[in-house]
Every structure is written in structure tokens, then in C-alpha cells.
Amino acid sequence: MELKKQNFIKGSIILMVSAAAAKVLGAVFKIPLTNMLGGVGMSYFSCAYSIFMPVYALTVTGLSAAVARMTARSAALGMYANARRIRRTALLLFSAAGLAGSLLILLLAVPFSVYTVGSRDGAAAVAMIAPAVVFGCITAVERGYYEGMSNMYPTAVSQLAEGGVKAAAGLFLCGYVTAHPNTVMGLFPFMTDVRGAAAAAGIAGVTLSTVGAAAFFAVLRLFDRAPTGGESLMQSRRAIAKELLTTALPVGAGAVVTNLTALIDMWTVIGCISVFGYPGKAPAGVSATELPNFIYGSFAGIALTVFNLVPSVTNMLGKGALTCITAARESGDRSAMERGTMQALLTSAAIAIPSAVGLGVMAPEVLGILYPAQSDEVAVCTAPLRWLMAGMVCLCVSYPLFSMLQAVGKASAPLKIMLFGTAVKLLGNLLLIPLMGVSGAALSTSLCYGGILLLALRTYLKVSGLRLSFVPLGKAVYSGAMCGGAACLVRSAAYRAGASPFTALIFSALAGGIVYTFLIRGLIGRLR
């Protein structure tokens, strides 16, 4: 199979389309799962993710970017043999790191579950997710290699394979547990809550999805016809390993800090509600002892799931931007750097702003349609979701900025920036949750990502020396505001006419989309 290179726009479109499709598959998985598990069950599920994500981030997140950057540089200089050596060295080094991360999670399963959710019932889910770290490392190296060669198709296809396996396996296994609770609980006598076993079954689907993605790349390598050349210009394995660690560890540490926000939410939401109480009306049927876990599980399982939908798509822009900016910097093409930077920022903003406005305006309708069996959880999450939307826009635009900081040699900058953001998040949660309940956690998230965006943008412009015009971004914000206004007017008119929530959502989205498209059309030329 001959590798085909794509430019920034084409590569980013490929990745965003695949990420969007993977997110649809993720929604097919997560929404029915949430309906099956409920708020308390999702707290067990989120418990597993809260320990998994920092370990995964440290061992995996920076890896793909580091391999992509080093491969892109080698490819730009015609050192294809060196690119293949980078791939082999990274596989050996980080497979070992992934195995260590998996063992760490496995060892901490019981104490972490007891410490976070107050029982051993979350331990099975934590243990079940442990193998995903090592398979994630293998997949990250392979994705980084192909992205560095400016071929985004393997990453795109592997994302779809991962999403498909997760949805199919996770829902089947969770459904089996909920349908046969007595049989399953007999196999796990140390568990007292079947929802913990069901959460573990859902997590098993996540682990199997990483196995599926790694298997895809194993098959792909059988047909891989990599370009040759530059055999006399090869780095030593020691030098490659050193550069990989130097590049990947700061990025991974920054990602760990990012994922600490999930731990902060878990500890502060559960802790503050336990101490200060819940300012809203407690749902019927939820006991006082279950209430903190119910509120946190609802927030993490519903509001944060919807919040992360769009950033996970625009995150793909960072992959394209990293390769583009690295190649432009190596060749000394300043105009290409400016063009690539504006394309990444404008594209992410143009996608994020209308999405955030639409989700904010239509939050009750969106959540009610997605989670029809969880009306109590939806009631808890509607206001927090609206508070999260400003942060979603900031996070979407920050992702490509972090990748571009890596491309210009500032891999450690995101870590420092994220440390500042985490401090804002922790302080905000402690101050706002006692006053606003879980909406305080949502507001502090937006404040956190707002500060991160400003610092990341300032740092990138200073390091790169680029001068950018922000007028187009202002136009995107204005267009988003008009989009929201149109959606609000149509929503009100639809309800006055007796429309159902689904009908109101469709017509409001159409009206907002038409207005936004009309106003934003002038930016299309800038994105080419």
C-alpha cells in the first residue's frame, strides 16, 4: 500500500470526519450505557476513567505527538530510514512504559475505589481498564508515525475501528450483566452492587476497543510499502529514545494535569456536597448517602460527556497543525507557518462556537432526547452544561495551539500552562460548589480553559514571532451570537405553536445553522 500525503486542510478534514464518526459511535455506546447504569453506576464507571486517564495521558498522549513531530522532520529531510527507526524505537520503549502503567492501575484498583467512591464496588471497573494503557501505547506510536508521514487515513480508520468495537462489546457485556444480575454477582462475591459489575462490563468494551485498534495497525503493517531513502543519515537509538522522552514526557505531563481536572471534580463535587449539602432539590428515590455520588455521576456521565464531544473532534486539527507547522519551520517558510496557524485557529473556532451556542440554548431538549430514561440526571445537568459551553470553545481552540507549541520546540509550555489552569479549577471548585452546587464545577471549568487559552496564545505568538489578525475570530464570535439569537426565537415560536421538544430542537438548529452559515461564509476563503 503506497502512502499518500495530505496537506493540512485535507488531512484535518479526514481526521475530523473520522473523529466525528467515532464520537457518534461513542454516543451510541455512552448514552445507552448511562441509561442502563444511572447516576450511581456512572460514578463507578467514572471512577475507572479518573485513574485511567492520568496514567494513559502520561504514557500515551505525548507519545503520538512526539513520534509525529520527529517523523515529520525526518520525512521533510528525506530521512525515511530514520523515520522507520523512530517507529521501532518508540514501540519498544513505550510498550514497556504502557505495561508499567497497566500494572500500576491494577495494583491501585481496590484502594482507589475505596478512597473515591467509598466502597470496593468500583474496583472491578478500574481493574478492567488497566490493559488499555499498553494497547493504547502501541496504537499511539503507529498513529504518530503515519501522521508524521502526512498520511491521516490510518489514524482515521483506527479511530472508527476503536469506536465500533467499544460500542458493540461494551453495550453487549453491560446488557448481559444487567439482564443476569444473580449469575454475575455469584461470580464476584466481594461486590455488593450489581451496578459496579455492570460498569466493569462497560469498561471491558473500552479495553477491547484499544485491542481492536492495535490489531488494525498490525494488519496494516503487512501491506505497508514505506518510502526509502536517507539510510546514511540515521540517528542512534539512544538519541531517538532521548528525544522521544524529552518531547513526549512534558506533553504527557501536561495531559496528566489536564486529566487532573476530572479527579478534582470527583473529589470536590462529592466532598463539597457531602459537607455543605446540595443547594437544589434532591431527586426522589435517591438517599442522602447516595446523593453526592449521584450528582457527580450525573455530571461526569452526562454533562461532561456532551461537553467533550466537540473538543474531541477539533483535537484532530492539532495533529494536522503539528505536521504542517513542523515542516514549515524546518524549511524556514514563515508564510506557511502563518497560514497554517490561522487555518487551525479559525477552523477550530468556526466549529466550536456554533456548537457551544446551540448546546447552550437547547440544553434541556438535547439532554432530554439523548437520555430519555434519566430525567432526574438530566435535571441535575442542564444548568451545568450551559456553564460549560464557554470553556468548550476555549478548549477547542487550545488544542491546536498546544500542538503548534510542540512544533516550534516548546513541548514543555503546555505543562506550565495546564498547571495554572488546574490551580484555577481547584480554587474555583472549592469556592463555587458550596454556593452553586455542581454548576460551580462547570463554571470553574470554563474559567480554567479560558485562562489556558489566553496563556497558550500569548506563549505561541511570542515564541513563533508571528503577527496575526484576530478580526476573523471576532467575526466568528459575532456570527455565533446571531446563530444563538435565531435559535432562541425559533425555539420560543415552536413551543408557542405546540411543537414537541424534538421538533423545536430540529427547527431551532436549522434556523441557527442557516444564520451562522450566511454570516460566516466570508471566512471560508481564509480556511483554504
Salt bridges, closest charged atoms under 4 A:
GLU2 OE1 - ARG225 NH2 3.61
GLU142 OE1 - ARG87 NH2 2.94
GLU142 OE2 - ARG221 NH1 3.43
GLU147 OE2 - LYS319 NZ 3.38
GLU162 OE1 - ARG143 NH2 2.78
ASP193 OD2 - ARG195 NH2 3.04
ASP224 OD2 - ARG87 NH1 3.38
GLU231 OE2 - ARG84 NH2 3.72
GLU243 OE2 - ARG73 NH2 2.75
ASP265 OD1 - LYS425 NZ 2.79
GLU290 OE2 - ARG195 NH2 3.39
GLU338 OE2 - ARG334 NE 3.79
GLU365 OE2 - ARG491 NE 3.04
